[in-house]
Amino acid sequence: MSMKSWQNQRGFLFLKEERCKGCGFCIDLCPKKVLRQSEVMNAKGYHPPELYDVEGCIMCDICTEICPDFAIYRYRSKERGKNA
């Protein structure tokens, strides 16, 4: 299964590309508008999201909570939590 990941000072965002059906909920509901539809298609023929503004992502979890296919999830940095 194809997996993408991005990292910033707040943590990691992971995407299981093959689980994504391209619904766009994560893109539409992102409060910082840092996700967009990828030009690449997965094996199912859908365009999964991609995080194009890595530093702009606040790891708010809206994308992970709204995803009906559990294709996107995050791991928040514990270091950031201590200082925030």
Jmol script that loads the backbone (N, CA, C; Angstrom):
load data "model"
ATOM      1  N   MET A   1       0.848  -1.184   0.000  1.00  0.00           N
ATOM      2  CA  MET A   1       0.000   0.000   0.000  1.00  0.00           C
ATOM      3  C   MET A   1       0.887   1.239   0.000  1.00  0.00           C
ATOM      4  N   SER A   2       0.555   2.146  -0.855  1.00  0.00           N
ATOM      5  CA  SER A   2       1.333   3.372  -0.998  1.00  0.00           C
ATOM      6  C   SER A   2       1.018   4.343   0.140  1.00  0.00           C
ATOM      7  N   MET A   3       2.068   4.875   0.750  1.00  0.00           N
ATOM      8  CA  MET A   3       1.905   5.793   1.880  1.00  0.00           C
ATOM      9  C   MET A   3       2.761   7.027   1.643  1.00  0.00           C
ATOM     10  N   LYS A   4       2.168   8.180   1.882  1.00  0.00           N
ATOM     11  CA  LYS A   4       2.918   9.439   1.840  1.00  0.00           C
ATOM     12  C   LYS A   4       2.951   9.999   3.248  1.00  0.00           C
ATOM     13  N   SER A   5       3.969  10.774   3.536  1.00  0.00           N
ATOM     14  CA  SER A   5       4.038  11.436   4.834  1.00  0.00           C
ATOM     15  C   SER A   5       4.726  12.786   4.685  1.00  0.00           C
ATOM     16  N   TRP A   6       4.327  13.682   5.565  1.00  0.00           N
ATOM     17  CA  TRP A   6       4.900  15.015   5.626  1.00  0.00           C
ATOM     18  C   TRP A   6       5.192  15.324   7.075  1.00  0.00           C
ATOM     19  N   GLN A   7       6.225  16.118   7.313  1.00  0.00           N
ATOM     20  CA  GLN A   7       6.610  16.459   8.680  1.00  0.00           C
ATOM     21  C   GLN A   7       6.832  17.949   8.805  1.00  0.00           C
ATOM     22  N   ASN A   8       6.352  18.512   9.911  1.00  0.00           N
ATOM     23  CA  ASN A   8       6.705  19.875  10.292  1.00  0.00           C
ATOM     24  C   ASN A   8       6.971  19.882  11.787  1.00  0.00           C
ATOM     25  N   GLN A   9       7.141  21.041  12.377  1.00  0.00           N
ATOM     26  CA  GLN A   9       7.489  21.109  13.797  1.00  0.00           C
ATOM     27  C   GLN A   9       6.369  20.616  14.707  1.00  0.00           C
ATOM     28  N   ARG A  10       5.145  20.540  14.190  1.00  0.00           N
ATOM     29  CA  ARG A  10       4.010  20.090  14.994  1.00  0.00           C
ATOM     30  C   ARG A  10       3.814  18.582  14.972  1.00  0.00           C
ATOM     31  N   GLY A  11       4.394  17.908  13.980  1.00  0.00           N
ATOM     32  CA  GLY A  11       4.263  16.461  13.895  1.00  0.00           C
ATOM     33  C   GLY A  11       4.308  15.937  12.482  1.00  0.00           C
ATOM     34  N   PHE A  12       3.640  14.805  12.278  1.00  0.00           N
ATOM     35  CA  PHE A  12       3.622  14.115  10.990  1.00  0.00           C
ATOM     36  C   PHE A  12       2.192  13.966  10.511  1.00  0.00           C
ATOM     37  N   LEU A  13       1.988  14.070   9.211  1.00  0.00           N
ATOM     38  CA  LEU A  13       0.708  13.776   8.587  1.00  0.00           C
ATOM     39  C   LEU A  13       0.957  12.638   7.603  1.00  0.00           C
ATOM     40  N   PHE A  14       0.133  11.601   7.689  1.00  0.00           N
ATOM     41  CA  PHE A  14       0.286  10.412   6.856  1.00  0.00           C
ATOM     42  C   PHE A  14      -0.935  10.241   5.963  1.00  0.00           C
ATOM     43  N   LEU A  15      -0.723   9.728   4.770  1.00  0.00           N
ATOM     44  CA  LEU A  15      -1.805   9.455   3.838  1.00  0.00           C
ATOM     45  C   LEU A  15      -1.604   8.080   3.214  1.00  0.00           C
ATOM     46  N   LYS A  16      -2.577   7.205   3.399  1.00  0.00           N
ATOM     47  CA  LYS A  16      -2.587   5.908   2.727  1.00  0.00           C
ATOM     48  C   LYS A  16      -3.315   6.136   1.410  1.00  0.00           C
ATOM     49  N   GLU A  17      -2.561   6.376   0.366  1.00  0.00           N
ATOM     50  CA  GLU A  17      -3.111   6.783  -0.926  1.00  0.00           C
ATOM     51  C   GLU A  17      -4.133   5.806  -1.500  1.00  0.00           C
ATOM     52  N   GLU A  18      -3.906   4.532  -1.335  1.00  0.00           N
ATOM     53  CA  GLU A  18      -4.788   3.541  -1.938  1.00  0.00           C
ATOM     54  C   GLU A  18      -6.134   3.438  -1.234  1.00  0.00           C
ATOM     55  N   ARG A  19      -6.229   3.934  -0.028  1.00  0.00           N
ATOM     56  CA  ARG A  19      -7.522   3.941   0.676  1.00  0.00           C
ATOM     57  C   ARG A  19      -8.401   5.107   0.244  1.00  0.00           C
ATOM     58  N   CYS A  20      -7.802   6.141  -0.273  1.00  0.00           N
ATOM     59  CA  CYS A  20      -8.516   7.378  -0.618  1.00  0.00           C
ATOM     60  C   CYS A  20      -9.419   7.177  -1.827  1.00  0.00           C
ATOM     61  N   LYS A  21     -10.650   7.681  -1.736  1.00  0.00           N
ATOM     62  CA  LYS A  21     -11.566   7.636  -2.873  1.00  0.00           C
ATOM     63  C   LYS A  21     -11.796   9.024  -3.465  1.00  0.00           C
ATOM     64  N   GLY A  22     -10.968   9.978  -3.077  1.00  0.00           N
ATOM     65  CA  GLY A  22     -10.992  11.301  -3.689  1.00  0.00           C
ATOM     66  C   GLY A  22     -12.224  12.133  -3.388  1.00  0.00           C
ATOM     67  N   CYS A  23     -12.842  11.942  -2.234  1.00  0.00           N
ATOM     68  CA  CYS A  23     -14.079  12.678  -1.911  1.00  0.00           C
ATOM     69  C   CYS A  23     -13.842  14.178  -1.735  1.00  0.00           C
ATOM     70  N   GLY A  24     -12.638  14.562  -1.294  1.00  0.00           N
ATOM     71  CA  GLY A  24     -12.298  15.971  -1.135  1.00  0.00           C
ATOM     72  C   GLY A  24     -12.757  16.605   0.160  1.00  0.00           C
ATOM     73  N   PHE A  25     -13.343  15.819   1.071  1.00  0.00           N
ATOM     74  CA  PHE A  25     -13.797  16.382   2.353  1.00  0.00           C
ATOM     75  C   PHE A  25     -12.641  17.042   3.104  1.00  0.00           C
ATOM     76  N   CYS A  26     -11.499  16.379   3.123  1.00  0.00           N
ATOM     77  CA  CYS A  26     -10.342  16.917   3.848  1.00  0.00           C
ATOM     78  C   CYS A  26      -9.884  18.244   3.248  1.00  0.00           C
ATOM     79  N   ILE A  27      -9.914  18.337   1.935  1.00  0.00           N
ATOM     80  CA  ILE A  27      -9.499  19.559   1.243  1.00  0.00           C
ATOM     81  C   ILE A  27     -10.486  20.688   1.532  1.00  0.00           C
ATOM     82  N   ASP A  28     -11.767  20.397   1.409  1.00  0.00           N
ATOM     83  CA  ASP A  28     -12.807  21.411   1.611  1.00  0.00           C
ATOM     84  C   ASP A  28     -12.863  21.933   3.042  1.00  0.00           C
ATOM     85  N   LEU A  29     -12.617  21.065   4.020  1.00  0.00           N
ATOM     86  CA  LEU A  29     -12.791  21.451   5.418  1.00  0.00           C
ATOM     87  C   LEU A  29     -11.512  21.879   6.127  1.00  0.00           C
ATOM     88  N   CYS A  30     -10.391  21.832   5.455  1.00  0.00           N
ATOM     89  CA  CYS A  30      -9.126  22.258   6.077  1.00  0.00           C
ATOM     90  C   CYS A  30      -9.188  23.754   6.389  1.00  0.00           C
ATOM     91  N   PRO A  31      -9.063  24.126   7.668  1.00  0.00           N
ATOM     92  CA  PRO A  31      -9.173  25.549   8.019  1.00  0.00           C
ATOM     93  C   PRO A  31      -8.023  26.403   7.487  1.00  0.00           C
ATOM     94  N   LYS A  32      -6.887  25.805   7.239  1.00  0.00           N
ATOM     95  CA  LYS A  32      -5.721  26.543   6.737  1.00  0.00           C
ATOM     96  C   LYS A  32      -5.553  26.414   5.229  1.00  0.00           C
ATOM     97  N   LYS A  33      -6.390  25.597   4.591  1.00  0.00           N
ATOM     98  CA  LYS A  33      -6.359  25.399   3.130  1.00  0.00           C
ATOM     99  C   LYS A  33      -4.966  24.995   2.631  1.00  0.00           C
ATOM    100  N   VAL A  34      -4.368  24.030   3.320  1.00  0.00           N
ATOM    101  CA  VAL A  34      -3.018  23.569   2.968  1.00  0.00           C
ATOM    102  C   VAL A  34      -3.028  22.245   2.196  1.00  0.00           C
ATOM    103  N   LEU A  35      -4.217  21.695   1.958  1.00  0.00           N
ATOM    104  CA  LEU A  35      -4.363  20.465   1.182  1.00  0.00           C
ATOM    105  C   LEU A  35      -4.916  20.794  -0.200  1.00  0.00           C
ATOM    106  N   ARG A  36      -4.517  20.014  -1.183  1.00  0.00           N
ATOM    107  CA  ARG A  36      -5.072  20.142  -2.524  1.00  0.00           C
ATOM    108  C   ARG A  36      -5.120  18.755  -3.151  1.00  0.00           C
ATOM    109  N   GLN A  37      -5.863  18.652  -4.233  1.00  0.00           N
ATOM    110  CA  GLN A  37      -5.974  17.389  -4.940  1.00  0.00           C
ATOM    111  C   GLN A  37      -4.681  17.126  -5.710  1.00  0.00           C
ATOM    112  N   SER A  38      -4.151  15.944  -5.543  1.00  0.00           N
ATOM    113  CA  SER A  38      -2.931  15.553  -6.236  1.00  0.00           C
ATOM    114  C   SER A  38      -3.204  15.343  -7.722  1.00  0.00           C
ATOM    115  N   GLU A  39      -2.211  15.561  -8.540  1.00  0.00           N
ATOM    116  CA  GLU A  39      -2.327  15.263  -9.970  1.00  0.00           C
ATOM    117  C   GLU A  39      -2.168  13.769 -10.237  1.00  0.00           C
ATOM    118  N   VAL A  40      -1.596  13.060  -9.284  1.00  0.00           N
ATOM    119  CA  VAL A  40      -1.353  11.627  -9.412  1.00  0.00           C
ATOM    120  C   VAL A  40      -2.610  10.852  -9.019  1.00  0.00           C
ATOM    121  N   MET A  41      -2.909   9.803  -9.757  1.00  0.00           N
ATOM    122  CA  MET A  41      -4.046   8.947  -9.425  1.00  0.00           C
ATOM    123  C   MET A  41      -3.570   7.710  -8.662  1.00  0.00           C
ATOM    124  N   ASN A  42      -4.412   7.250  -7.739  1.00  0.00           N
ATOM    125  CA  ASN A  42      -4.104   5.993  -7.058  1.00  0.00           C
ATOM    126  C   ASN A  42      -4.585   4.824  -7.921  1.00  0.00           C
ATOM    127  N   ALA A  43      -4.424   3.607  -7.440  1.00  0.00           N
ATOM    128  CA  ALA A  43      -4.779   2.413  -8.209  1.00  0.00           C
ATOM    129  C   ALA A  43      -6.273   2.332  -8.513  1.00  0.00           C
ATOM    130  N   LYS A  44      -7.099   2.993  -7.700  1.00  0.00           N
ATOM    131  CA  LYS A  44      -8.549   2.994  -7.908  1.00  0.00           C
ATOM    132  C   LYS A  44      -8.991   4.055  -8.911  1.00  0.00           C
ATOM    133  N   GLY A  45      -8.056   4.907  -9.321  1.00  0.00           N
ATOM    134  CA  GLY A  45      -8.381   5.954 -10.283  1.00  0.00           C
ATOM    135  C   GLY A  45      -8.798   7.270  -9.660  1.00  0.00           C
ATOM    136  N   TYR A  46      -8.535   7.440  -8.375  1.00  0.00           N
ATOM    137  CA  TYR A  46      -8.887   8.673  -7.663  1.00  0.00           C
ATOM    138  C   TYR A  46      -7.644   9.527  -7.428  1.00  0.00           C
ATOM    139  N   HIS A  47      -7.863  10.814  -7.283  1.00  0.00           N
ATOM    140  CA  HIS A  47      -6.785  11.749  -6.973  1.00  0.00           C
ATOM    141  C   HIS A  47      -6.800  12.021  -5.468  1.00  0.00           C
ATOM    142  N   PRO A  48      -5.859  11.459  -4.718  1.00  0.00           N
ATOM    143  CA  PRO A  48      -5.819  11.705  -3.280  1.00  0.00           C
ATOM    144  C   PRO A  48      -5.324  13.122  -2.987  1.00  0.00           C
ATOM    145  N   PRO A  49      -5.506  13.580  -1.763  1.00  0.00           N
ATOM    146  CA  PRO A  49      -4.998  14.905  -1.413  1.00  0.00           C
ATOM    147  C   PRO A  49      -3.483  14.893  -1.245  1.00  0.00           C
ATOM    148  N   GLU A  50      -2.915  16.071  -1.263  1.00  0.00           N
ATOM    149  CA  GLU A  50      -1.507  16.229  -0.919  1.00  0.00           C
ATOM    150  C   GLU A  50      -1.378  17.486  -0.071  1.00  0.00           C
ATOM    151  N   LEU A  51      -0.435  17.448   0.831  1.00  0.00           N
ATOM    152  CA  LEU A  51      -0.157  18.594   1.690  1.00  0.00           C
ATOM    153  C   LEU A  51       0.873  19.451   0.971  1.00  0.00           C
ATOM    154  N   TYR A  52       0.441  20.572   0.417  1.00  0.00           N
ATOM    155  CA  TYR A  52       1.365  21.398  -0.368  1.00  0.00           C
ATOM    156  C   TYR A  52       2.008  22.508   0.446  1.00  0.00           C
ATOM    157  N   ASP A  53       1.431  22.855   1.600  1.00  0.00           N
ATOM    158  CA  ASP A  53       2.029  23.863   2.488  1.00  0.00           C
ATOM    159  C   ASP A  53       2.298  23.187   3.830  1.00  0.00           C
ATOM    160  N   VAL A  54       3.414  22.491   3.891  1.00  0.00           N
ATOM    161  CA  VAL A  54       3.737  21.672   5.059  1.00  0.00           C
ATOM    162  C   VAL A  54       3.791  22.501   6.333  1.00  0.00           C
ATOM    163  N   GLU A  55       4.457  23.618   6.300  1.00  0.00           N
ATOM    164  CA  GLU A  55       4.582  24.441   7.510  1.00  0.00           C
ATOM    165  C   GLU A  55       3.264  25.103   7.912  1.00  0.00           C
ATOM    166  N   GLY A  56       2.355  25.246   6.970  1.00  0.00           N
ATOM    167  CA  GLY A  56       1.062  25.850   7.265  1.00  0.00           C
ATOM    168  C   GLY A  56       0.101  24.918   7.985  1.00  0.00           C
ATOM    169  N   CYS A  57       0.378  23.616   7.963  1.00  0.00           N
ATOM    170  CA  CYS A  57      -0.493  22.632   8.610  1.00  0.00           C
ATOM    171  C   CYS A  57      -0.362  22.759  10.122  1.00  0.00           C
ATOM    172  N   ILE A  58      -1.503  22.920  10.799  1.00  0.00           N
ATOM    173  CA  ILE A  58      -1.491  23.089  12.260  1.00  0.00           C
ATOM    174  C   ILE A  58      -1.817  21.791  12.997  1.00  0.00           C
ATOM    175  N   MET A  59      -1.929  20.692  12.263  1.00  0.00           N
ATOM    176  CA  MET A  59      -2.223  19.376  12.857  1.00  0.00           C
ATOM    177  C   MET A  59      -3.491  19.424  13.702  1.00  0.00           C
ATOM    178  N   CYS A  60      -4.530  20.020  13.143  1.00  0.00           N
ATOM    179  CA  CYS A  60      -5.783  20.220  13.882  1.00  0.00           C
ATOM    180  C   CYS A  60      -6.663  18.977  13.930  1.00  0.00           C
ATOM    181  N   ASP A  61      -6.390  18.001  13.096  1.00  0.00           N
ATOM    182  CA  ASP A  61      -7.125  16.734  13.037  1.00  0.00           C
ATOM    183  C   ASP A  61      -8.458  16.778  12.303  1.00  0.00           C
ATOM    184  N   ILE A  62      -8.837  17.886  11.742  1.00  0.00           N
ATOM    185  CA  ILE A  62     -10.110  17.930  11.016  1.00  0.00           C
ATOM    186  C   ILE A  62     -10.083  16.954   9.844  1.00  0.00           C
ATOM    187  N   CYS A  63      -8.996  16.912   9.103  1.00  0.00           N
ATOM    188  CA  CYS A  63      -8.912  15.999   7.958  1.00  0.00           C
ATOM    189  C   CYS A  63      -8.992  14.541   8.410  1.00  0.00           C
ATOM    190  N   THR A  64      -8.368  14.221   9.523  1.00  0.00           N
ATOM    191  CA  THR A  64      -8.381  12.839   9.997  1.00  0.00           C
ATOM    192  C   THR A  64      -9.755  12.445  10.521  1.00  0.00           C
ATOM    193  N   GLU A  65     -10.461  13.371  11.114  1.00  0.00           N
ATOM    194  CA  GLU A  65     -11.783  13.076  11.660  1.00  0.00           C
ATOM    195  C   GLU A  65     -12.854  12.982  10.573  1.00  0.00           C
ATOM    196  N   ILE A  66     -12.709  13.714   9.493  1.00  0.00           N
ATOM    197  CA  ILE A  66     -13.725  13.754   8.439  1.00  0.00           C
ATOM    198  C   ILE A  66     -13.539  12.658   7.390  1.00  0.00           C
ATOM    199  N   CYS A  67     -12.374  12.081   7.290  1.00  0.00           N
ATOM    200  CA  CYS A  67     -12.089  11.094   6.242  1.00  0.00           C
ATOM    201  C   CYS A  67     -12.921   9.820   6.444  1.00  0.00           C
ATOM    202  N   PRO A  68     -13.832   9.516   5.510  1.00  0.00           N
ATOM    203  CA  PRO A  68     -14.672   8.327   5.658  1.00  0.00           C
ATOM    204  C   PRO A  68     -13.929   7.011   5.433  1.00  0.00           C
ATOM    205  N   ASP A  69     -12.733   7.098   4.863  1.00  0.00           N
ATOM    206  CA  ASP A  69     -11.963   5.895   4.547  1.00  0.00           C
ATOM    207  C   ASP A  69     -10.749   5.700   5.449  1.00  0.00           C
ATOM    208  N   PHE A  70     -10.586   6.549   6.444  1.00  0.00           N
ATOM    209  CA  PHE A  70      -9.443   6.479   7.361  1.00  0.00           C
ATOM    210  C   PHE A  70      -8.128   6.456   6.588  1.00  0.00           C
ATOM    211  N   ALA A  71      -8.077   7.272   5.539  1.00  0.00           N
ATOM    212  CA  ALA A  71      -6.898   7.311   4.673  1.00  0.00           C
ATOM    213  C   ALA A  71      -5.849   8.302   5.157  1.00  0.00           C
ATOM    214  N   ILE A  72      -6.244   9.254   5.993  1.00  0.00           N
ATOM    215  CA  ILE A  72      -5.326  10.296   6.436  1.00  0.00           C
ATOM    216  C   ILE A  72      -5.316  10.347   7.967  1.00  0.00           C
ATOM    217  N   TYR A  73      -4.140  10.434   8.524  1.00  0.00           N
ATOM    218  CA  TYR A  73      -4.007  10.507   9.982  1.00  0.00           C
ATOM    219  C   TYR A  73      -2.725  11.229  10.334  1.00  0.00           C
ATOM    220  N   ARG A  74      -2.608  11.599  11.590  1.00  0.00           N
ATOM    221  CA  ARG A  74      -1.426  12.349  12.007  1.00  0.00           C
ATOM    222  C   ARG A  74      -0.845  11.814  13.300  1.00  0.00           C
ATOM    223  N   TYR A  75       0.382  12.195  13.540  1.00  0.00           N
ATOM    224  CA  TYR A  75       1.075  11.945  14.792  1.00  0.00           C
ATOM    225  C   TYR A  75       1.623  13.287  15.231  1.00  0.00           C
ATOM    226  N   ARG A  76       1.112  13.804  16.316  1.00  0.00           N
ATOM    227  CA  ARG A  76       1.538  15.108  16.803  1.00  0.00           C
ATOM    228  C   ARG A  76       2.811  14.976  17.621  1.00  0.00           C
ATOM    229  N   SER A  77       3.739  15.866  17.398  1.00  0.00           N
ATOM    230  CA  SER A  77       5.004  15.868  18.121  1.00  0.00           C
ATOM    231  C   SER A  77       4.769  16.175  19.589  1.00  0.00           C
ATOM    232  N   LYS A  78       5.305  15.341  20.461  1.00  0.00           N
ATOM    233  CA  LYS A  78       5.177  15.562  21.907  1.00  0.00           C
ATOM    234  C   LYS A  78       6.005  16.747  22.355  1.00  0.00           C
ATOM    235  N   GLU A  79       7.092  16.995  21.666  1.00  0.00           N
ATOM    236  CA  GLU A  79       7.932  18.142  21.993  1.00  0.00           C
ATOM    237  C   GLU A  79       7.150  19.434  21.851  1.00  0.00           C
ATOM    238  N   ARG A  80       6.381  19.541  20.778  1.00  0.00           N
ATOM    239  CA  ARG A  80       5.594  20.746  20.525  1.00  0.00           C
ATOM    240  C   ARG A  80       4.556  20.938  21.619  1.00  0.00           C
ATOM    241  N   GLY A  81       3.922  19.856  22.054  1.00  0.00           N
ATOM    242  CA  GLY A  81       2.894  19.933  23.078  1.00  0.00           C
ATOM    243  C   GLY A  81       3.412  20.467  24.391  1.00  0.00           C
ATOM    244  N   LYS A  82       4.657  20.191  24.733  1.00  0.00           N
ATOM    245  CA  LYS A  82       5.235  20.676  25.987  1.00  0.00           C
ATOM    246  C   LYS A  82       5.467  22.187  25.958  1.00  0.00           C
ATOM    247  N   ASN A  83       5.785  22.704  24.776  1.00  0.00           N
ATOM    248  CA  ASN A  83       6.120  24.118  24.664  1.00  0.00           C
ATOM    249  C   ASN A  83       4.934  24.978  24.285  1.00  0.00           C
ATOM    250  N   ALA A  84       3.889  24.373  23.780  1.00  0.00           N
ATOM    251  CA  ALA A  84       2.736  25.155  23.276  1.00  0.00           C
ATOM    252  C   ALA A  84       1.798  25.549  24.396  1.00  0.00           C
TER     253      ALA A  84
END
end "model"
wireframe off; spacefill off
backbone 0.3
color backbone group
